[in-house]
Each structure stands twice: as structure tokens, then as C-alpha cells.
Amino acid sequence: MDERFAWDPALETGVEQVDRQHRRLFKLASTLSSCSLDENCDEDTVTDAIYGLTEYVTEHFADEETLMEQASYPGLGPHRSRHEQLTADTMRYVARFFNGERVAAEELSEFLADWLAAHIERDDKAFAVWLRER
Ligand SMILES: [Fe+2]
């Protein structure tokens, strides 16, 4: 598997549901990346992979925000803003792809893997620590 999309155990937050979804996101990003680089992978398959990834990003963020809401996490506001920013950036890649730029699919998977790792490290772990110490 491409190193960029390999799950790094250092990214575990200790919150079961969150970690499971993060692992799946990296897997989806990896699938999208290898398919977008493979000439034998047809347009429909890349499109499905894009849909699969963007749908799961949205679902994951909503689930995370629900967890934070239920726990009355004081950092929910800024965290939600970062999710919105990431979602908007994701949609820009998706739009480029649908405008005929196939390379946008590869860029999206890389962008997400990088951005997610940074977001997990900084923001999701902060929530996990707060949850444990509460
Ligand atoms: Fe998050």
C-alpha cells in the first residue's frame, strides 16, 4: 500500500468509533488514489470512489460532532468550523473532477490524507484528551 495512505497508529485517539472511521477514511483515500492513477480504472469507478469518500467524510464529521454535542464539549464551535472548511475544500476538488480534471481525484485523496492527519493530531486528539479527563 502507498505509504501516504497507510494508517499510522500514532493517530489513534482512543475513542473507538472515531478511530474506526478515521481508519476507513484513509482506506477510502487510498482506494481513490490508486484508482485515479490506474489507466484501467474507468471514469465511473473513479466517480464512485469520489462519491464514497466525500459521503463518508460528511458522515464522519456529523458523527464526531454528535459525540461532542452529547458530551457538551466546549471546543465544538471551532471544531465544527474546521470540519466545514475541510468539507468546502473537498468540494472544490470534486467540482474540478467533474469539470474534467481527472488529476483532481488524485489530489483530493492526498489532500485529505494530509489534512486529516493534521486535524486528528491537533483537534480530534484534543477532544479525546478532554473526554478522558472530564
Ligand atoms: Fe474532527
Backbone and ligand atoms as CSV (ligand in chain L), in Angstrom:
chain,resi,resn,atom,element,x,y,z
A,1,MET,N,N,0.841,-1.214,0.000
A,1,MET,CA,C,0.000,0.000,0.000
A,1,MET,C,C,0.870,1.255,0.000
A,2,ASP,N,N,0.393,2.263,-0.660
A,2,ASP,CA,C,1.068,3.545,-0.713
A,2,ASP,C,C,1.241,4.097,0.715
A,3,GLU,N,N,2.483,4.391,1.058
A,3,GLU,CA,C,2.814,4.874,2.407
A,3,GLU,C,C,1.976,6.067,2.873
A,4,ARG,N,N,1.684,6.940,1.923
A,4,ARG,CA,C,0.954,8.166,2.301
A,4,ARG,C,C,-0.406,7.865,2.899
A,5,PHE,N,N,-0.952,6.686,2.542
A,5,PHE,CA,C,-2.302,6.370,2.999
A,5,PHE,C,C,-2.324,5.257,4.037
A,6,ALA,N,N,-1.142,4.850,4.465
A,6,ALA,CA,C,-1.079,3.806,5.489
A,6,ALA,C,C,-1.536,4.394,6.823
A,7,TRP,N,N,-2.319,3.638,7.544
A,7,TRP,CA,C,-2.788,4.121,8.843
A,7,TRP,C,C,-1.633,4.143,9.830
A,8,ASP,N,N,-1.429,5.287,10.494
A,8,ASP,CA,C,-0.374,5.425,11.478
A,8,ASP,C,C,-0.992,5.272,12.876
A,9,PRO,N,N,-0.588,4.226,13.617
A,9,PRO,CA,C,-1.181,4.001,14.947
A,9,PRO,C,C,-1.008,5.202,15.878
A,10,ALA,N,N,-0.028,6.067,15.577
A,10,ALA,CA,C,0.163,7.267,16.403
A,10,ALA,C,C,-1.037,8.209,16.290
A,11,LEU,N,N,-1.887,7.976,15.289
A,11,LEU,CA,C,-3.062,8.840,15.112
A,11,LEU,C,C,-4.288,8.365,15.904
A,12,GLU,N,N,-4.128,7.230,16.615
A,12,GLU,CA,C,-5.250,6.742,17.426
A,12,GLU,C,C,-5.605,7.788,18.482
A,13,THR,N,N,-6.897,8.038,18.637
A,13,THR,CA,C,-7.336,8.975,19.679
A,13,THR,C,C,-7.752,8.231,20.941
A,14,GLY,N,N,-8.064,6.941,20.794
A,14,GLY,CA,C,-8.565,6.171,21.927
A,14,GLY,C,C,-10.091,6.166,21.992
A,15,VAL,N,N,-10.727,6.976,21.128
A,15,VAL,CA,C,-12.189,6.941,21.050
A,15,VAL,C,C,-12.532,5.966,19.917
A,16,GLU,N,N,-13.070,4.824,20.317
A,16,GLU,CA,C,-13.273,3.695,19.402
A,16,GLU,C,C,-13.920,4.067,18.063
A,17,GLN,N,N,-15.084,4.682,18.144
A,17,GLN,CA,C,-15.847,4.999,16.928
A,17,GLN,C,C,-15.072,5.950,16.003
A,18,VAL,N,N,-14.446,6.948,16.617
A,18,VAL,CA,C,-13.683,7.937,15.850
A,18,VAL,C,C,-12.498,7.263,15.147
A,19,ASP,N,N,-11.773,6.423,15.868
A,19,ASP,CA,C,-10.617,5.746,15.277
A,19,ASP,C,C,-11.025,4.816,14.133
A,20,ARG,N,N,-12.123,4.121,14.331
A,20,ARG,CA,C,-12.593,3.198,13.289
A,20,ARG,C,C,-12.923,3.974,12.015
A,21,GLN,N,N,-13.591,5.109,12.173
A,21,GLN,CA,C,-13.950,5.912,10.998
A,21,GLN,C,C,-12.716,6.533,10.342
A,22,HIS,N,N,-11.749,6.959,11.159
A,22,HIS,CA,C,-10.518,7.520,10.592
A,22,HIS,C,C,-9.788,6.478,9.745
A,23,ARG,N,N,-9.722,5.259,10.270
A,23,ARG,CA,C,-9.040,4.197,9.510
A,23,ARG,C,C,-9.737,3.975,8.176
A,24,ARG,N,N,-11.055,3.998,8.214
A,24,ARG,CA,C,-11.811,3.795,6.980
A,24,ARG,C,C,-11.593,4.948,5.988
A,25,LEU,N,N,-11.482,6.161,6.509
A,25,LEU,CA,C,-11.230,7.308,5.628
A,25,LEU,C,C,-9.895,7.165,4.908
A,26,PHE,N,N,-8.878,6.724,5.631
A,26,PHE,CA,C,-7.572,6.541,4.999
A,26,PHE,C,C,-7.644,5.439,3.937
A,27,LYS,N,N,-8.412,4.417,4.218
A,27,LYS,CA,C,-8.563,3.328,3.265
A,27,LYS,C,C,-9.267,3.820,1.986
A,28,LEU,N,N,-10.302,4.605,2.174
A,28,LEU,CA,C,-11.040,5.144,1.020
A,28,LEU,C,C,-10.154,6.083,0.203
A,29,ALA,N,N,-9.346,6.886,0.900
A,29,ALA,CA,C,-8.432,7.799,0.201
A,29,ALA,C,C,-7.418,6.995,-0.606
A,30,SER,N,N,-6.959,5.892,-0.028
A,30,SER,CA,C,-6.003,5.030,-0.715
A,30,SER,C,C,-6.634,4.402,-1.963
A,31,THR,N,N,-7.861,3.937,-1.823
A,31,THR,CA,C,-8.572,3.341,-2.958
A,31,THR,C,C,-8.743,4.368,-4.074
A,32,LEU,N,N,-9.161,5.557,-3.711
A,32,LEU,CA,C,-9.359,6.608,-4.710
A,32,LEU,C,C,-8.039,6.940,-5.397
A,33,SER,N,N,-6.974,7.028,-4.623
A,33,SER,CA,C,-5.680,7.366,-5.196
A,33,SER,C,C,-5.222,6.308,-6.193
A,34,SER,N,N,-5.261,5.040,-5.793
A,34,SER,CA,C,-4.744,4.026,-6.725
A,34,SER,C,C,-5.617,3.923,-7.969
A,35,CYS,N,N,-6.915,4.111,-7.798
A,35,CYS,CA,C,-7.798,4.028,-8.968
A,35,CYS,C,C,-7.572,5.215,-9.915
A,36,SER,N,N,-7.378,6.401,-9.342
A,36,SER,CA,C,-7.239,7.570,-10.218
A,36,SER,C,C,-5.930,7.528,-10.998
A,37,LEU,N,N,-4.942,6.762,-10.490
A,37,LEU,CA,C,-3.659,6.669,-11.188
A,37,LEU,C,C,-3.623,5.499,-12.174
A,38,ASP,N,N,-4.622,4.639,-12.084
A,38,ASP,CA,C,-4.641,3.424,-12.891
A,38,ASP,C,C,-5.438,3.644,-14.185
A,39,GLU,N,N,-4.771,3.504,-15.306
A,39,GLU,CA,C,-5.445,3.753,-16.590
A,39,GLU,C,C,-6.577,2.770,-16.858
A,40,ASN,N,N,-6.483,1.586,-16.236
A,40,ASN,CA,C,-7.537,0.588,-16.439
A,40,ASN,C,C,-8.770,0.846,-15.587
A,41,CYS,N,N,-8.658,1.835,-14.728
A,41,CYS,CA,C,-9.773,2.152,-13.852
A,41,CYS,C,C,-10.657,3.164,-14.597
A,42,ASP,N,N,-11.879,2.762,-14.920
A,42,ASP,CA,C,-12.679,3.670,-15.754
A,42,ASP,C,C,-13.272,4.833,-14.953
A,43,GLU,N,N,-13.762,5.785,-15.694
A,43,GLU,CA,C,-14.278,7.028,-15.125
A,43,GLU,C,C,-15.356,6.777,-14.058
A,44,ASP,N,N,-16.244,5.819,-14.329
A,44,ASP,CA,C,-17.327,5.537,-13.379
A,44,ASP,C,C,-16.792,5.037,-12.046
A,45,THR,N,N,-15.733,4.227,-12.116
A,45,THR,CA,C,-15.163,3.694,-10.880
A,45,THR,C,C,-14.523,4.820,-10.066
A,46,VAL,N,N,-13.839,5.734,-10.765
A,46,VAL,CA,C,-13.243,6.869,-10.061
A,46,VAL,C,C,-14.357,7.724,-9.457
A,47,THR,N,N,-15.411,7.941,-10.245
A,47,THR,CA,C,-16.546,8.732,-9.759
A,47,THR,C,C,-17.146,8.097,-8.499
A,48,ASP,N,N,-17.346,6.788,-8.528
A,48,ASP,CA,C,-17.883,6.083,-7.353
A,48,ASP,C,C,-16.962,6.259,-6.147
A,49,ALA,N,N,-15.669,6.160,-6.390
A,49,ALA,CA,C,-14.699,6.290,-5.292
A,49,ALA,C,C,-14.745,7.708,-4.713
A,50,ILE,N,N,-14.892,8.694,-5.585
A,50,ILE,CA,C,-15.011,10.093,-5.124
A,50,ILE,C,C,-16.259,10.253,-4.269
A,51,TYR,N,N,-17.370,9.738,-4.775
A,51,TYR,CA,C,-18.626,9.816,-4.015
A,51,TYR,C,C,-18.497,9.115,-2.675
A,52,GLY,N,N,-17.925,7.906,-2.699
A,52,GLY,CA,C,-17.766,7.120,-1.477
A,52,GLY,C,C,-16.972,7.889,-0.425
A,53,LEU,N,N,-15.887,8.493,-0.869
A,53,LEU,CA,C,-15.024,9.218,0.061
A,53,LEU,C,C,-15.709,10.478,0.590
A,54,THR,N,N,-16.279,11.285,-0.280
A,54,THR,CA,C,-16.887,12.542,0.175
A,54,THR,C,C,-18.102,12.277,1.081
A,55,GLU,N,N,-18.855,11.250,0.742
A,55,GLU,CA,C,-20.013,10.903,1.574
A,55,GLU,C,C,-19.563,10.493,2.972
A,56,TYR,N,N,-18.487,9.715,3.000
A,56,TYR,CA,C,-18.030,9.212,4.290
A,56,TYR,C,C,-17.384,10.318,5.128
A,57,VAL,N,N,-16.734,11.266,4.455
A,57,VAL,CA,C,-16.170,12.427,5.173
A,57,VAL,C,C,-17.305,13.159,5.886
A,58,THR,N,N,-18.379,13.428,5.150
A,58,THR,CA,C,-19.530,14.156,5.700
A,58,THR,C,C,-20.148,13.395,6.878
A,59,GLU,N,N,-20.336,12.097,6.664
A,59,GLU,CA,C,-20.926,11.253,7.706
A,59,GLU,C,C,-20.040,11.240,8.960
A,60,HIS,N,N,-18.731,11.105,8.728
A,60,HIS,CA,C,-17.799,11.047,9.853
A,60,HIS,C,C,-17.816,12.340,10.668
A,61,PHE,N,N,-17.803,13.481,9.978
A,61,PHE,CA,C,-17.815,14.762,10.684
A,61,PHE,C,C,-19.102,14.916,11.492
A,62,ALA,N,N,-20.221,14.536,10.908
A,62,ALA,CA,C,-21.505,14.642,11.611
A,62,ALA,C,C,-21.481,13.757,12.863
A,63,ASP,N,N,-20.961,12.538,12.736
A,63,ASP,CA,C,-20.896,11.626,13.886
A,63,ASP,C,C,-19.998,12.190,14.988
A,64,GLU,N,N,-18.868,12.759,14.573
A,64,GLU,CA,C,-17.941,13.327,15.550
A,64,GLU,C,C,-18.598,14.487,16.291
A,65,GLU,N,N,-19.296,15.330,15.535
A,65,GLU,CA,C,-19.955,16.489,16.153
A,65,GLU,C,C,-21.075,16.036,17.093
A,66,THR,N,N,-21.756,14.957,16.759
A,66,THR,CA,C,-22.794,14.424,17.649
A,66,THR,C,C,-22.174,13.956,18.968
A,67,LEU,N,N,-21.035,13.254,18.868
A,67,LEU,CA,C,-20.327,12.810,20.079
A,67,LEU,C,C,-19.980,14.006,20.962
A,68,MET,N,N,-19.502,15.072,20.310
A,68,MET,CA,C,-19.081,16.269,21.047
A,68,MET,C,C,-20.280,16.966,21.674
A,69,GLU,N,N,-21.372,17.000,20.935
A,69,GLU,CA,C,-22.601,17.601,21.437
A,69,GLU,C,C,-23.083,16.858,22.674
A,70,GLN,N,N,-23.126,15.528,22.552
A,70,GLN,CA,C,-23.606,14.698,23.659
A,70,GLN,C,C,-22.746,14.874,24.909
A,71,ALA,N,N,-21.457,15.149,24.695
A,71,ALA,CA,C,-20.553,15.302,25.835
A,71,ALA,C,C,-20.467,16.759,26.295
A,72,SER,N,N,-21.221,17.671,25.625
A,72,SER,CA,C,-21.151,19.121,25.894
A,72,SER,C,C,-19.708,19.633,25.816
A,73,TYR,N,N,-19.020,19.231,24.782
A,73,TYR,CA,C,-17.619,19.627,24.580
A,73,TYR,C,C,-17.532,21.126,24.295
A,74,PRO,N,N,-16.776,21.878,25.092
A,74,PRO,CA,C,-16.703,23.337,24.902
A,74,PRO,C,C,-16.004,23.748,23.598
A,75,GLY,N,N,-15.219,22.849,23.016
A,75,GLY,CA,C,-14.492,23.186,21.790
A,75,GLY,C,C,-15.264,22.861,20.518
A,76,LEU,N,N,-16.543,22.528,20.664
A,76,LEU,CA,C,-17.314,22.109,19.482
A,76,LEU,C,C,-17.374,23.170,18.377
A,77,GLY,N,N,-17.593,24.441,18.749
A,77,GLY,CA,C,-17.733,25.506,17.739
A,77,GLY,C,C,-16.559,25.575,16.776
A,78,PRO,N,N,-15.344,25.815,17.294
A,78,PRO,CA,C,-14.172,25.870,16.410
A,78,PRO,C,C,-13.939,24.557,15.662
A,79,HIS,N,N,-14.229,23.447,16.318
A,79,HIS,CA,C,-14.008,22.160,15.670
A,79,HIS,C,C,-14.941,22.008,14.464
A,80,ARG,N,N,-16.171,22.427,14.675
A,80,ARG,CA,C,-17.151,22.357,13.581
A,80,ARG,C,C,-16.720,23.252,12.416
A,81,SER,N,N,-16.175,24.425,12.733
A,81,SER,CA,C,-15.695,25.334,11.671
A,81,SER,C,C,-14.604,24.665,10.847
A,82,ARG,N,N,-13.716,23.940,11.508
A,82,ARG,CA,C,-12.641,23.274,10.760
A,82,ARG,C,C,-13.213,22.169,9.875
A,83,HIS,N,N,-14.223,21.482,10.363
A,83,HIS,CA,C,-14.882,20.472,9.526
A,83,HIS,C,C,-15.508,21.129,8.300
A,84,GLU,N,N,-16.123,22.297,8.517
A,84,GLU,CA,C,-16.770,22.986,7.395
A,84,GLU,C,C,-15.742,23.410,6.355
A,85,GLN,N,N,-14.594,23.902,6.851
A,85,GLN,CA,C,-13.519,24.312,5.948
A,85,GLN,C,C,-13.032,23.120,5.121
A,86,LEU,N,N,-12.805,22.003,5.794
A,86,LEU,CA,C,-12.326,20.801,5.105
A,86,LEU,C,C,-13.356,20.301,4.089
A,87,THR,N,N,-14.623,20.378,4.457
A,87,THR,CA,C,-15.676,19.943,3.539
A,87,THR,C,C,-15.706,20.845,2.300
A,88,ALA,N,N,-15.596,22.163,2.516
A,88,ALA,CA,C,-15.606,23.102,1.390
A,88,ALA,C,C,-14.420,22.845,0.461
A,89,ASP,N,N,-13.242,22.623,1.045
A,89,ASP,CA,C,-12.050,22.351,0.225
A,89,ASP,C,C,-12.233,21.056,-0.561
A,90,THR,N,N,-12.813,20.056,0.108
A,90,THR,CA,C,-13.072,18.775,-0.551
A,90,THR,C,C,-13.968,18.990,-1.767
A,91,MET,N,N,-15.010,19.785,-1.598
A,91,MET,CA,C,-15.960,20.013,-2.681
A,91,MET,C,C,-15.323,20.729,-3.873
A,92,ARG,N,N,-14.300,21.533,-3.602
A,92,ARG,CA,C,-13.596,22.200,-4.710
A,92,ARG,C,C,-12.880,21.178,-5.594
A,93,TYR,N,N,-12.283,20.162,-4.951
A,93,TYR,CA,C,-11.633,19.107,-5.749
A,93,TYR,C,C,-12.681,18.331,-6.548
A,94,VAL,N,N,-13.804,18.058,-5.883
A,94,VAL,CA,C,-14.866,17.294,-6.541
A,94,VAL,C,C,-15.359,18.068,-7.769
A,95,ALA,N,N,-15.552,19.375,-7.617
A,95,ALA,CA,C,-16.016,20.204,-8.738
A,95,ALA,C,C,-15.003,20.176,-9.883
A,96,ARG,N,N,-13.724,20.270,-9.536
A,96,ARG,CA,C,-12.691,20.220,-10.579
A,96,ARG,C,C,-12.737,18.898,-11.327
A,97,PHE,N,N,-12.924,17.811,-10.553
A,97,PHE,CA,C,-13.001,16.492,-11.181
A,97,PHE,C,C,-14.165,16.442,-12.168
A,98,PHE,N,N,-15.321,16.958,-11.743
A,98,PHE,CA,C,-16.487,16.895,-12.622
A,98,PHE,C,C,-16.395,17.877,-13.777
A,99,ASN,N,N,-15.441,18.797,-13.688
A,99,ASN,CA,C,-15.183,19.671,-14.835
A,99,ASN,C,C,-14.164,19.060,-15.783
A,100,GLY,N,N,-13.847,17.802,-15.552
A,100,GLY,CA,C,-12.992,17.093,-16.493
A,100,GLY,C,C,-11.540,16.987,-16.104
A,101,GLU,N,N,-11.192,17.460,-14.911
A,101,GLU,CA,C,-9.801,17.376,-14.470
A,101,GLU,C,C,-9.595,16.102,-13.671
A,102,ARG,N,N,-9.178,15.060,-14.317
A,102,ARG,CA,C,-9.056,13.776,-13.628
A,102,ARG,C,C,-8.015,13.817,-12.510
A,103,VAL,N,N,-7.000,14.627,-12.684
A,103,VAL,CA,C,-5.934,14.704,-11.676
A,103,VAL,C,C,-6.469,15.195,-10.326
A,104,ALA,N,N,-7.608,15.882,-10.346
A,104,ALA,CA,C,-8.197,16.386,-9.099
A,104,ALA,C,C,-8.547,15.236,-8.156
A,105,ALA,N,N,-8.839,14.055,-8.707
A,105,ALA,CA,C,-9.178,12.894,-7.873
A,105,ALA,C,C,-7.960,12.469,-7.054
A,106,GLU,N,N,-6.808,12.431,-7.715
A,106,GLU,CA,C,-5.561,12.066,-7.041
A,106,GLU,C,C,-5.196,13.141,-6.006
A,107,GLU,N,N,-5.364,14.397,-6.399
A,107,GLU,CA,C,-5.042,15.488,-5.476
A,107,GLU,C,C,-5.968,15.475,-4.263
A,108,LEU,N,N,-7.231,15.140,-4.485
A,108,LEU,CA,C,-8.186,15.080,-3.372
A,108,LEU,C,C,-7.756,14.032,-2.344
A,109,SER,N,N,-7.361,12.842,-2.818
A,109,SER,CA,C,-7.003,11.795,-1.869
A,109,SER,C,C,-5.767,12.196,-1.058
A,110,GLU,N,N,-4.803,12.835,-1.715
A,110,GLU,CA,C,-3.611,13.286,-0.996
A,110,GLU,C,C,-3.936,14.390,-0.013
A,111,PHE,N,N,-4.730,15.338,-0.487
A,111,PHE,CA,C,-5.128,16.461,0.346
A,111,PHE,C,C,-5.816,15.962,1.619
A,112,LEU,N,N,-6.747,15.025,1.451
A,112,LEU,CA,C,-7.496,14.522,2.605
A,112,LEU,C,C,-6.602,13.781,3.585
A,113,ALA,N,N,-5.721,12.936,3.054
A,113,ALA,CA,C,-4.850,12.165,3.947
A,113,ALA,C,C,-3.957,13.109,4.762
A,114,ASP,N,N,-3.394,14.131,4.109
A,114,ASP,CA,C,-2.539,15.114,4.805
A,114,ASP,C,C,-3.338,15.897,5.824
A,115,TRP,N,N,-4.434,16.445,5.335
A,115,TRP,CA,C,-5.235,17.339,6.171
A,115,TRP,C,C,-5.818,16.573,7.354
A,116,LEU,N,N,-6.294,15.363,7.095
A,116,LEU,CA,C,-6.889,14.564,8.170
A,116,LEU,C,C,-5.861,14.244,9.252
A,117,ALA,N,N,-4.664,13.860,8.825
A,117,ALA,CA,C,-3.628,13.535,9.811
A,117,ALA,C,C,-3.370,14.752,10.699
A,118,ALA,N,N,-3.288,15.940,10.093
A,118,ALA,CA,C,-3.041,17.162,10.858
A,118,ALA,C,C,-4.224,17.479,11.781
A,119,HIS,N,N,-5.416,17.301,11.259
A,119,HIS,CA,C,-6.631,17.596,12.033
A,119,HIS,C,C,-6.788,16.616,13.205
A,120,ILE,N,N,-6.496,15.359,12.972
A,120,ILE,CA,C,-6.583,14.344,14.031
A,120,ILE,C,C,-5.580,14.691,15.129
A,121,GLU,N,N,-4.361,14.969,14.694
A,121,GLU,CA,C,-3.273,15.262,15.627
A,121,GLU,C,C,-3.613,16.470,16.508
A,122,ARG,N,N,-4.129,17.514,15.901
A,122,ARG,CA,C,-4.345,18.761,16.631
A,122,ARG,C,C,-5.719,18.832,17.296
A,123,ASP,N,N,-6.772,18.502,16.542
A,123,ASP,CA,C,-8.130,18.777,17.015
A,123,ASP,C,C,-8.844,17.565,17.616
A,124,ASP,N,N,-8.772,16.435,16.917
A,124,ASP,CA,C,-9.503,15.258,17.419
A,124,ASP,C,C,-8.872,14.735,18.705
A,125,LYS,N,N,-7.554,14.787,18.771
A,125,LYS,CA,C,-6.885,14.318,19.989
A,125,LYS,C,C,-7.196,15.230,21.164
A,126,ALA,N,N,-7.356,16.521,20.907
A,126,ALA,CA,C,-7.699,17.463,21.979
A,126,ALA,C,C,-9.047,17.079,22.578
A,127,PHE,N,N,-9.977,16.695,21.716
A,127,PHE,CA,C,-11.295,16.250,22.196
A,127,PHE,C,C,-11.160,14.968,23.008
A,128,ALA,N,N,-10.382,14.018,22.515
A,128,ALA,CA,C,-10.210,12.734,23.189
A,128,ALA,C,C,-9.604,12.921,24.575
A,129,VAL,N,N,-8.625,13.808,24.672
A,129,VAL,CA,C,-7.976,14.087,25.963
A,129,VAL,C,C,-8.992,14.714,26.917
A,130,TRP,N,N,-9.733,15.674,26.402
A,130,TRP,CA,C,-10.754,16.337,27.236
A,130,TRP,C,C,-11.775,15.311,27.739
A,131,LEU,N,N,-12.168,14.417,26.853
A,131,LEU,CA,C,-13.167,13.390,27.179
A,131,LEU,C,C,-12.656,12.481,28.312
A,132,ARG,N,N,-11.378,12.120,28.238
A,132,ARG,CA,C,-10.789,11.236,29.241
A,132,ARG,C,C,-10.661,11.916,30.592
A,133,GLU,N,N,-10.349,13.214,30.544
A,133,GLU,CA,C,-10.063,13.937,31.804
A,133,GLU,C,C,-11.299,14.523,32.449
A,134,ARG,N,N,-12.399,14.451,31.741
A,134,ARG,CA,C,-13.636,15.075,32.213
A,134,ARG,C,C,-14.062,14.499,33.563
L,1,LIG,FE,FE,-12.673,16.212,13.690
